Amino acid sequence: MARPTKTAQALIDAARELSDACDRLSFSDPVTHVYNPLAYARPMHEQYLSRFGRSRKRILMLGMNPGPWGMAQTGVPFGEVAAVRDWMKITQQLDNPPTPDTGQHPKRPVEGLACSRSEVSGRRVWELMQRRYGQPEAFFKEHFITNYCPLVFMEQGGKNRTPDKLPASEREPLEAVCNAHLQQIVEILKPACIVGIGKFAEQKARTVLGETDAMKITTILHPSPASPLANRGWAERATQQMIEAGLWSA
């Protein structure tokens, strides 16, 4: 792997700080399992940062938090396994992933690139970028994708619990470290625009950063299969939203 640029190294350092800060937090019922892919998938995440976070970006795209079959497996935001392995050519392996003895949920095994499940949200995101830009280097020349929160929260039955559903006593300390990290990312990449992938991410960007003449904040529809709108042509809707925001050409 090539030596990280100064920008990529700054992203790596910030991710390590965020990972360590998140590991110091605690969560309670109904959350029974918490995955931190910035820790156990650090080699994969840092390969993503080293390869695609090499310079400043015009557009920073911001997601909410990892899904169990995406970033939880690969360390890459919206990191659907096939896209990460076959398109981005991420080749690093997991480092000490959770096991049944160390907090792995029996319904959500962490298998890395060997995982056969496909995360719909991630597949939709990266298929659109591949279709529009061809090679990952062309997309990442001006864009970067990250998540607001790096943790996966699961209930006893395996259901995801999103960060906004945590009680205030747990949500507020988490938001404090995530807000600080988002500010760091913006200082490093100096984007002209932040695109929230979904309203939650847009709201967090506005709360943490505010919109200025130097930096625009907008949103696109979240690609989740739980969204009826996303299930009716998400790629076309997201593309149109990017065009209407003046970020992509028609």
C-alpha positions in Angstrom: 0.0 0.0 0.0 1.4 3.4 -1.0 2.4 5.8 1.7 -0.5 8.0 2.8 -0.4 11.6 1.7 -0.5 14.4 4.3 -4.3 14.7 3.8 -4.9 10.9 4.1 -2.7 10.6 7.2 -4.7 13.4 8.8 -7.9 11.4 8.1 -6.3 8.3 9.5 -5.3 10.0 12.7 -8.7 11.5 13.1 -10.4 8.1 12.6 -8.2 6.5 15.2 -9.1 9.3 17.7 -12.7 8.8 16.9 -12.4 5.0 17.4 -10.7 5.4 20.7 -13.3 7.9 21.9 -16.2 5.7 20.9 -14.6 2.7 22.7 -14.8 4.7 26.0 -18.6 5.1 25.7 -21.1 2.7 27.1 -24.6 1.7 26.0 -27.4 -0.2 27.7 -30.6 -2.1 26.9 -32.3 -2.4 24.5 -28.8 -2.2 22.8 -27.1 -5.5 23.5 -24.3 -5.5 20.9 -22.1 -2.6 19.6 -19.7 -3.0 16.7 -16.8 -0.5 16.1 -15.5 -1.3 12.6 -13.0 1.5 12.9 -11.2 -0.8 15.4 -11.5 -4.4 14.0 -11.7 -3.3 10.4 -9.0 -0.6 10.8 -6.7 -2.1 8.0 -9.6 -1.9 5.5 -10.8 1.5 6.6 -7.3 2.9 6.5 -6.7 1.5 3.0 -9.9 3.3 2.0 -8.6 6.5 3.5 -5.1 6.1 2.0 -6.3 5.4 -1.5 -9.3 7.7 -1.8 -8.7 10.5 0.8 -5.4 11.7 -0.7 -6.5 15.3 -1.4 -9.1 17.9 -0.6 -12.6 17.3 -2.0 -15.2 19.5 -3.6 -18.1 17.3 -2.2 -18.3 15.5 1.1 -21.1 13.0 1.3 -22.2 12.1 4.8 -24.1 9.0 5.9 -25.6 8.2 9.3 -23.9 5.1 10.7 -22.8 1.6 9.4 -25.1 -1.2 8.4 -24.5 -4.8 9.5 -23.7 -6.1 6.0 -21.8 -3.0 4.8 -19.3 -1.0 6.8 -19.6 -3.5 9.6 -18.0 -6.0 7.3 -15.6 -3.9 5.3 -14.8 -0.7 7.3 -15.9 1.4 4.3 -18.9 3.7 4.5 -21.8 2.2 2.7 -19.3 -0.6 2.1 -21.2 -3.3 0.3 -18.8 -6.2 0.0 -18.8 -6.6 -3.8 -18.3 -2.9 -4.4 -15.4 -2.7 -1.9 -13.7 -5.9 -3.1 -14.3 -5.7 -6.8 -14.6 -2.0 -7.6 -12.4 -0.3 -5.0 -10.0 -3.2 -4.8 -9.8 -3.0 -1.0 -7.7 -6.1 -0.2 -6.9 -5.7 3.5 -8.4 -8.2 6.0 -10.1 -7.7 9.4 -8.0 -7.4 12.5 -9.5 -9.2 15.5 -13.2 -8.9 14.7 -15.8 -9.6 17.4 -16.4 -13.3 18.1 -19.3 -14.9 20.0 -17.1 -14.7 23.1 -16.3 -11.0 22.6 -19.6 -9.5 21.7 -20.6 -10.8 18.2 -24.3 -11.0 17.6 -25.2 -14.5 16.5 -27.4 -13.1 13.7 -24.9 -10.5 12.6 -21.5 -12.3 12.1 -18.6 -10.3 11.0 -16.9 -12.1 8.1 -15.2 -9.3 6.2 -14.8 -9.8 2.4 -16.1 -13.3 2.8 -19.5 -12.1 3.8 -22.1 -13.3 1.2 -24.8 -10.8 2.2 -25.3 -7.7 0.2 -26.3 -4.4 1.9 -28.9 -2.8 -0.3 -28.1 0.8 0.7 -24.4 0.4 -0.1 -25.0 -1.4 -3.3 -27.3 1.4 -4.5 -24.7 4.1 -3.7 -21.7 2.5 -5.2 -23.6 1.2 -8.3 -24.6 4.8 -9.0 -21.1 6.1 -8.6 -19.6 3.3 -10.8 -22.2 3.9 -13.5 -21.6 7.6 -13.5 -17.9 7.7 -13.0 -16.5 4.4 -14.2 -13.4 4.0 -12.1 -13.3 4.8 -8.4 -10.4 7.3 -8.9 -12.7 9.4 -11.1 -15.4 9.6 -8.4 -13.0 10.2 -5.5 -11.2 12.9 -7.3 -13.8 15.4 -6.1 -16.0 13.3 -3.8 -15.5 11.6 -0.5 -18.0 9.5 1.6 -17.9 9.2 5.3 -20.4 8.4 8.2 -21.4 10.7 11.0 -21.3 7.9 13.5 -19.0 4.9 13.1 -20.8 2.5 15.4 -23.4 -0.3 14.8 -26.0 -0.8 17.5 -28.0 -4.0 17.7 -30.8 -5.2 19.9 -31.1 -8.7 21.3 -33.1 -9.9 18.4 -30.7 -8.5 15.8 -32.6 -5.3 15.0 -30.6 -2.3 14.2 -31.0 0.7 16.5 -30.0 4.0 14.9 -28.1 6.6 16.9 -31.0 9.0 17.1 -33.0 6.3 19.0 -30.5 6.1 21.9 -31.5 7.7 25.2 -30.2 11.2 25.7 -27.7 10.1 28.4 -26.0 7.9 25.8 -26.8 9.9 22.6 -25.3 13.1 23.8 -21.8 11.8 24.7 -21.8 10.0 21.4 -22.8 13.1 19.5 -20.1 15.1 21.2 -17.3 12.9 19.7 -19.0 12.5 16.4 -19.5 16.3 16.1 -15.8 16.9 16.8 -14.8 14.3 14.2 -17.1 15.8 11.6 -15.5 19.2 12.2 -12.0 17.6 11.8 -13.0 16.0 8.5 -14.2 19.3 7.1 -11.1 21.0 8.3 -9.0 18.4 6.5 -10.9 18.0 3.2 -12.2 21.6 3.0 -15.3 20.7 0.9 -17.4 23.3 -0.9 -20.5 21.3 -0.2 -21.7 18.6 2.2 -24.4 16.3 1.0 -26.3 14.5 3.7 -27.3 11.0 2.5 -30.7 11.3 4.2 -32.2 14.0 6.4 -30.5 12.8 9.6 -27.0 13.5 8.1 -28.1 16.8 6.6 -29.4 17.9 10.0 -26.2 16.9 11.8 -24.1 18.8 9.2 -26.2 21.9 9.7 -26.2 21.7 13.5 -22.4 21.1 13.7 -21.2 23.3 10.8 -23.8 25.7 9.7 -24.1 26.8 6.1 -21.9 29.6 4.9 -21.0 31.3 1.7 -17.9 29.0 1.5 -19.8 25.8 2.2 -23.2 24.6 1.0 -25.2 21.9 2.8 -27.8 19.9 0.9 -29.3 16.4 0.9 -30.2 13.4 -1.3 -32.7 10.7 -0.6 -31.3 7.9 1.6 -31.0 4.6 -0.3 -32.5 2.4 2.4 -34.8 -0.3 1.3 -37.1 0.7 4.2 -37.9 3.9 2.2 -40.7 3.4 -0.4 -39.3 6.3 -2.4 -35.8 4.8 -2.5 -37.3 1.5 -3.8 -38.8 3.4 -6.8 -35.7 4.5 -8.7 -33.3 5.7 -6.0 -30.4 6.3 -8.4 -32.5 8.5 -10.7 -33.9 10.5 -7.8 -30.5 11.0 -6.2 -28.9 12.0 -9.5 -31.6 14.6 -10.1 -31.1 16.0 -6.6 -27.4 16.3 -7.2 -28.1 18.1 -10.5 -30.7 20.4 -9.0 -28.1 21.3 -6.3 -25.7 22.3 -9.0 -23.2 19.6 -8.0 -23.5 17.3 -11.1 -24.1 18.1 -14.7 -27.2 16.8 -16.4 
